[in-house]
Amino acid sequence: MKRFARFRELWQRYMIRPFVHMAFTRAVLALAAALLVDFFARPSSGRDLRGDLFLLLAVLFALLAMLAFLRLDGVKLPRLMMLRVNPRKKRSRMYGDMADYLEESPDPSFEDLEDDEKDACLIAADLVCCAGFLVASLLV
C-alpha cells in the first residue's frame, strides 16, 4: 500500500482532462484494431475472435500500466510511447489572448505535465482500458 501512496499524492484535479483524453483515445484505437483483426483474420470455421482479442488487449494494457508504475517507482525505462516522430514547433501568435481569461488557470494538456504526473495519467488510463477490455472479453 505504500507504493500507491505516491500515486495518490501525485493525482490532482487538473489531471482529469489529460487522463480522459488518453484513456478514450487508447480504448478507441485498441477497439478498432481488435475489430479489424477479427474481421480480416477470422478463421474459416467462423469462430468469433473478439473475446480472445479483448483479453489480449486487457493483458497488454495491464503490462503497459505496470511499466508506467515501474517508471513512477524509479526504474529508468525508455519512453517509447511519448516520443514524437516529427516534432513541430508551435507558431507564435501575433496577437495575445483575450483579457477576460487572464485570471483563469487553463487546464494543462498531457505535454504540459511533469514526468511523474504523466506516469500517473498513464497508469490510470491503462488500468481503465484494461478493466474495460477485461469486462468486454467476459461479456463477448
Residue pairs with C-beta under 8 A, 6 or more apart in sequence:
3 69
3 73
6 72
6 73
7 69
7 72
7 120
7 123
10 72
10 116
10 117
10 120
11 120
11 124
12 117
14 105
14 107
14 108
15 113
15 117
15 120
15 121
17 107
17 108
17 109
18 108
18 109
18 110
18 113
18 121
19 121
19 124
19 125
21 110
22 110
22 121
22 122
22 125
23 124
23 125
23 128
23 129
26 61
26 125
26 126
26 129
27 128
27 129
27 132
27 133
30 57
30 60
30 61
30 129
30 133
34 50
34 53
34 54
34 57
35 50
37 49
37 53
38 48
38 49
38 50
38 53
41 49
42 48
42 49
43 49
48 140
50 140
51 137
51 138
51 140
52 137
54 133
54 134
54 136
54 137
54 140
55 133
55 134
55 137
57 129
57 133
58 129
58 130
58 131
58 133
58 134
58 137
59 130
61 126
61 127
61 129
61 130
61 133
62 126
62 127
62 130
64 122
64 126
65 122
65 123
65 126
65 127
65 130
67 77
68 119
68 122
68 123
68 126
69 119
69 123
70 77
71 77
71 79
71 119
72 116
72 119
72 120
72 123
81 122
82 118
110 118
110 121
113 121
